[in-house]
Amino acid sequence: MKAKSLLIIGDERESKKRPARPFVSFVKHVRKLIPKNAESATVSYKEVLVGKLPVFKHPMVEIILFFPYDYWNEHIEVYDKDKRLYGDDSFGKEYARFFKMVENRIKKAYSDKKIIYLNHPSSSLIERDKKKAKHILNKNGIPSPKVFRVTDTKKIYRILEKGKAVYIKPRFGALGKGITYLSRDSFITNFKYKHGKIINRRSDYGWRCYRLKKGKRNKLLQELIRRKFIFEEAIEHPVHRGKRFDFRVHVIYG
C-alpha cells in the first residue's frame, strides 16, 4: 500500500459470539502493510453514520470497507419489521440506502481531501447483487451461467423436461442461504417450508438441504417467482485430481 492516510471501516464482530475475522486480522497486521510515516485509523459503521470520523493531515485518504455486520443484522436481515424473505428486493433496497448514507458521511467529513476507495461503496453493492454482477461479467466478455426469465411454474417444468437443471437463488443473498435446486428427478431446497409458507432461518448456519414433496413444490416456486429470485442454469464444477473446486475473486482499486 502507498497510503499516506488509511481509513479502515468495519465491525469487529459478525455476531455476539463470532468475531469478524477478516476485519480483525487486517487491523492487526495493518502496520506491516503501510509506510511508517503514514496515518491510519479504524472506525465502525455506527461511528461513520453519526459523523464520528478521524481527522487526517494528508490531502489524500484511502478507504477500505469491510462488511457492515451490525447494520445488516439490525436493519436488513430482520424479518419481524415486514414480510421480507431472505435475500429478496427489500434486502437490496435497504443495503443500497445504507451505503449511500456511508458515502455521504465520508464526502462531508473529507470534503477538502482526495478520497480513494480500495472498494467503493457502489462496488460493495454489486458484490451482493447477483443480477448486477452478472450483467458486468457478461458486458466484459466473462461467461456466467444462463439466467432463465421465469414468469410461471410451467416455464420451469418445460426447462426441466429438456434435461436441464436449475438453481434458484436470492438476488441479494450469500453463504449458500436460500438456495433451491431443480432437475427432472430432484427438488431440493434449504428454505424451511411449512403450512404453505416459507420460514426464514434466523442464523447464518443450519441451512440444511432437504427434498420437498411434490404437493408442496408449486406454491414454493410461485413465491420465489413473485419475489424475483434468480433462475440460473446449473453447471458442473471443474474437477482437478478428483476434487471439485471453484474460484473466489476479490477486486480492489476498480
Contacts in CASP RR format, 6 or more apart in sequence:
PFRMAT RR
TARGET T0000
AUTHOR 0000-0000-0000
METHOD contacts of the structure
MODEL  1
MKAKSLLIIGDERESKKRPARPFVSFVKHVRKLIPKNAESATVSYKEVLV
GKLPVFKHPMVEIILFFPYDYWNEHIEVYDKDKRLYGDDSFGKEYARFFK
MVENRIKKAYSDKKIIYLNHPSSSLIERDKKKAKHILNKNGIPSPKVFRV
TDTKKIYRILEKGKAVYIKPRFGALGKGITYLSRDSFITNFKYKHGKIIN
RRSDYGWRCYRLKKGKRNKLLQELIRRKFIFEEAIEHPVHRGKRFDFRVH
VIYG
1 33 0 8 1.000
1 34 0 8 1.000
1 35 0 8 1.000
1 62 0 8 1.000
2 35 0 8 1.000
3 34 0 8 1.000
3 35 0 8 1.000
3 38 0 8 1.000
3 40 0 8 1.000
3 62 0 8 1.000
4 35 0 8 1.000
4 37 0 8 1.000
4 38 0 8 1.000
4 39 0 8 1.000
4 58 0 8 1.000
4 60 0 8 1.000
4 62 0 8 1.000
5 38 0 8 1.000
5 39 0 8 1.000
5 40 0 8 1.000
5 56 0 8 1.000
5 57 0 8 1.000
5 58 0 8 1.000
5 60 0 8 1.000
5 61 0 8 1.000
5 62 0 8 1.000
5 113 0 8 1.000
6 30 0 8 1.000
6 34 0 8 1.000
6 38 0 8 1.000
6 39 0 8 1.000
6 40 0 8 1.000
6 41 0 8 1.000
6 61 0 8 1.000
6 62 0 8 1.000
6 63 0 8 1.000
6 64 0 8 1.000
7 40 0 8 1.000
7 41 0 8 1.000
7 42 0 8 1.000
7 43 0 8 1.000
7 53 0 8 1.000
7 54 0 8 1.000
7 56 0 8 1.000
7 61 0 8 1.000
7 62 0 8 1.000
7 63 0 8 1.000
7 64 0 8 1.000
8 23 0 8 1.000
8 26 0 8 1.000
8 27 0 8 1.000
8 30 0 8 1.000
8 40 0 8 1.000
8 41 0 8 1.000
8 42 0 8 1.000
8 43 0 8 1.000
8 63 0 8 1.000
8 64 0 8 1.000
8 66 0 8 1.000
9 42 0 8 1.000
9 43 0 8 1.000
9 44 0 8 1.000
9 45 0 8 1.000
9 48 0 8 1.000
9 63 0 8 1.000
9 64 0 8 1.000
9 65 0 8 1.000
9 66 0 8 1.000
9 102 0 8 1.000
10 20 0 8 1.000
10 23 0 8 1.000
10 42 0 8 1.000
10 43 0 8 1.000
10 44 0 8 1.000
10 45 0 8 1.000
10 65 0 8 1.000
10 66 0 8 1.000
10 67 0 8 1.000
10 68 0 8 1.000
10 69 0 8 1.000
11 20 0 8 1.000
11 23 0 8 1.000
11 44 0 8 1.000
11 45 0 8 1.000
11 66 0 8 1.000
11 67 0 8 1.000
11 68 0 8 1.000
11 69 0 8 1.000
11 70 0 8 1.000
12 19 0 8 1.000
12 20 0 8 1.000
12 23 0 8 1.000
12 24 0 8 1.000
12 44 0 8 1.000
13 19 0 8 1.000
13 20 0 8 1.000
13 69 0 8 1.000
13 70 0 8 1.000
14 20 0 8 1.000
14 69 0 8 1.000
14 204 0 8 1.000
15 69 0 8 1.000
15 73 0 8 1.000
15 204 0 8 1.000
20 66 0 8 1.000
20 67 0 8 1.000
20 69 0 8 1.000
22 66 0 8 1.000
23 66 0 8 1.000
23 67 0 8 1.000
26 64 0 8 1.000
26 66 0 8 1.000
27 42 0 8 1.000
30 40 0 8 1.000
31 40 0 8 1.000
34 40 0 8 1.000
39 56 0 8 1.000
39 57 0 8 1.000
39 58 0 8 1.000
41 54 0 8 1.000
41 56 0 8 1.000
43 52 0 8 1.000
43 53 0 8 1.000
43 54 0 8 1.000
44 70 0 8 1.000
45 68 0 8 1.000
45 70 0 8 1.000
45 71 0 8 1.000
45 102 0 8 1.000
46 70 0 8 1.000
46 71 0 8 1.000
47 53 0 8 1.000
48 102 0 8 1.000
48 105 0 8 1.000
48 106 0 8 1.000
49 101 0 8 1.000
49 102 0 8 1.000
49 105 0 8 1.000
51 105 0 8 1.000
51 108 0 8 1.000
51 109 0 8 1.000
53 105 0 8 1.000
53 106 0 8 1.000
53 109 0 8 1.000
53 110 0 8 1.000
56 110 0 8 1.000
56 113 0 8 1.000
58 113 0 8 1.000
59 112 0 8 1.000
59 113 0 8 1.000
59 114 0 8 1.000
60 113 0 8 1.000
60 114 0 8 1.000
60 115 0 8 1.000
60 116 0 8 1.000
61 110 0 8 1.000
61 113 0 8 1.000
61 114 0 8 1.000
61 115 0 8 1.000
61 116 0 8 1.000
62 116 0 8 1.000
62 117 0 8 1.000
62 118 0 8 1.000
63 106 0 8 1.000
63 115 0 8 1.000
63 116 0 8 1.000
63 117 0 8 1.000
63 118 0 8 1.000
64 117 0 8 1.000
64 118 0 8 1.000
64 119 0 8 1.000
65 102 0 8 1.000
65 117 0 8 1.000
65 118 0 8 1.000
65 119 0 8 1.000
65 121 0 8 1.000
65 124 0 8 1.000
68 98 0 8 1.000
68 102 0 8 1.000
71 98 0 8 1.000
72 95 0 8 1.000
75 94 0 8 1.000
75 98 0 8 1.000
76 91 0 8 1.000
76 92 0 8 1.000
76 94 0 8 1.000
76 95 0 8 1.000
76 98 0 8 1.000
77 86 0 8 1.000
77 91 0 8 1.000
78 84 0 8 1.000
79 200 0 8 1.000
79 202 0 8 1.000
82 90 0 8 1.000
84 90 0 8 1.000
84 91 0 8 1.000
85 170 0 8 1.000
85 198 0 8 1.000
85 200 0 8 1.000
85 223 0 8 1.000
85 227 0 8 1.000
86 170 0 8 1.000
86 173 0 8 1.000
86 177 0 8 1.000
86 178 0 8 1.000
86 191 0 8 1.000
86 200 0 8 1.000
86 201 0 8 1.000
87 170 0 8 1.000
87 171 0 8 1.000
87 172 0 8 1.000
87 173 0 8 1.000
87 177 0 8 1.000
87 178 0 8 1.000
88 170 0 8 1.000
88 171 0 8 1.000
88 172 0 8 1.000
88 227 0 8 1.000
88 228 0 8 1.000
88 229 0 8 1.000
89 171 0 8 1.000
89 172 0 8 1.000
89 227 0 8 1.000
89 228 0 8 1.000
91 128 0 8 1.000
91 170 0 8 1.000
91 172 0 8 1.000
91 173 0 8 1.000
92 125 0 8 1.000
92 128 0 8 1.000
92 129 0 8 1.000
92 171 0 8 1.000
92 172 0 8 1.000
95 125 0 8 1.000
95 128 0 8 1.000
95 172 0 8 1.000
96 125 0 8 1.000
99 121 0 8 1.000
99 122 0 8 1.000
99 124 0 8 1.000
99 125 0 8 1.000
100 121 0 8 1.000
102 121 0 8 1.000
103 121 0 8 1.000
106 115 0 8 1.000
107 115 0 8 1.000
117 123 0 8 1.000
118 252 0 8 1.000
118 253 0 8 1.000
119 127 0 8 1.000
119 251 0 8 1.000
119 252 0 8 1.000
120 254 0 8 1.000
123 251 0 8 1.000
123 254 0 8 1.000
125 132 0 8 1.000
126 132 0 8 1.000
126 133 0 8 1.000
126 136 0 8 1.000
127 133 0 8 1.000
128 172 0 8 1.000
128 173 0 8 1.000
128 174 0 8 1.000
129 171 0 8 1.000
129 172 0 8 1.000
130 169 0 8 1.000
130 170 0 8 1.000
130 171 0 8 1.000
130 172 0 8 1.000
130 173 0 8 1.000
130 230 0 8 1.000
131 171 0 8 1.000
131 230 0 8 1.000
134 144 0 8 1.000
134 147 0 8 1.000
137 143 0 8 1.000
137 144 0 8 1.000
138 144 0 8 1.000
145 167 0 8 1.000
145 232 0 8 1.000
145 233 0 8 1.000
145 234 0 8 1.000
145 235 0 8 1.000
146 232 0 8 1.000
146 233 0 8 1.000
147 230 0 8 1.000
147 231 0 8 1.000
147 232 0 8 1.000
147 233 0 8 1.000
148 155 0 8 1.000
148 156 0 8 1.000
148 159 0 8 1.000
148 166 0 8 1.000
148 231 0 8 1.000
148 232 0 8 1.000
148 233 0 8 1.000
149 155 0 8 1.000
149 231 0 8 1.000
150 156 0 8 1.000
150 225 0 8 1.000
150 231 0 8 1.000
151 225 0 8 1.000
152 225 0 8 1.000
153 218 0 8 1.000
153 221 0 8 1.000
153 222 0 8 1.000
153 225 0 8 1.000
156 166 0 8 1.000
156 182 0 8 1.000
156 221 0 8 1.000
156 231 0 8 1.000
159 166 0 8 1.000
160 166 0 8 1.000
160 182 0 8 1.000
160 183 0 8 1.000
160 184 0 8 1.000
161 184 0 8 1.000
163 183 0 8 1.000
163 184 0 8 1.000
164 183 0 8 1.000
164 233 0 8 1.000
164 234 0 8 1.000
165 181 0 8 1.000
165 182 0 8 1.000
165 183 0 8 1.000
165 186 0 8 1.000
165 233 0 8 1.000
165 234 0 8 1.000
166 181 0 8 1.000
166 182 0 8 1.000
166 183 0 8 1.000
166 231 0 8 1.000
166 232 0 8 1.000
166 233 0 8 1.000
166 234 0 8 1.000
167 179 0 8 1.000
167 180 0 8 1.000
167 181 0 8 1.000
167 182 0 8 1.000
167 231 0 8 1.000
167 232 0 8 1.000
167 233 0 8 1.000
167 234 0 8 1.000
168 179 0 8 1.000
168 180 0 8 1.000
168 181 0 8 1.000
168 182 0 8 1.000
168 221 0 8 1.000
168 224 0 8 1.000
168 229 0 8 1.000
168 230 0 8 1.000
168 231 0 8 1.000
168 232 0 8 1.000
169 178 0 8 1.000
169 179 0 8 1.000
169 229 0 8 1.000
169 230 0 8 1.000
169 232 0 8 1.000
170 177 0 8 1.000
170 178 0 8 1.000
170 227 0 8 1.000
170 229 0 8 1.000
170 230 0 8 1.000
171 228 0 8 1.000
171 229 0 8 1.000
171 230 0 8 1.000
175 204 0 8 1.000
175 207 0 8 1.000
176 190 0 8 1.000
176 207 0 8 1.000
177 190 0 8 1.000
177 201 0 8 1.000
177 204 0 8 1.000
177 207 0 8 1.000
178 189 0 8 1.000
178 190 0 8 1.000
178 191 0 8 1.000
178 207 0 8 1.000
179 189 0 8 1.000
179 190 0 8 1.000
179 207 0 8 1.000
179 209 0 8 1.000
180 187 0 8 1.000
180 188 0 8 1.000
180 189 0 8 1.000
180 190 0 8 1.000
180 191 0 8 1.000
180 220 0 8 1.000
180 224 0 8 1.000
181 187 0 8 1.000
181 188 0 8 1.000
181 189 0 8 1.000
181 209 0 8 1.000
181 234 0 8 1.000
182 188 0 8 1.000
183 234 0 8 1.000
186 211 0 8 1.000
187 211 0 8 1.000
187 212 0 8 1.000
187 214 0 8 1.000
187 217 0 8 1.000
188 209 0 8 1.000
188 210 0 8 1.000
188 211 0 8 1.000
188 212 0 8 1.000
189 209 0 8 1.000
189 210 0 8 1.000
189 212 0 8 1.000
189 220 0 8 1.000
190 207 0 8 1.000
190 208 0 8 1.000
190 209 0 8 1.000
190 210 0 8 1.000
191 198 0 8 1.000
191 199 0 8 1.000
191 220 0 8 1.000
192 198 0 8 1.000
192 199 0 8 1.000
192 200 0 8 1.000
192 201 0 8 1.000
193 199 0 8 1.000
193 212 0 8 1.000
193 216 0 8 1.000
193 220 0 8 1.000
196 216 0 8 1.000
196 219 0 8 1.000
196 220 0 8 1.000
198 220 0 8 1.000
198 223 0 8 1.000
201 207 0 8 1.000
212 220 0 8 1.000
237 244 0 8 1.000
237 245 0 8 1.000
237 246 0 8 1.000
238 244 0 8 1.000
238 245 0 8 1.000
238 246 0 8 1.000
239 245 0 8 1.000
END
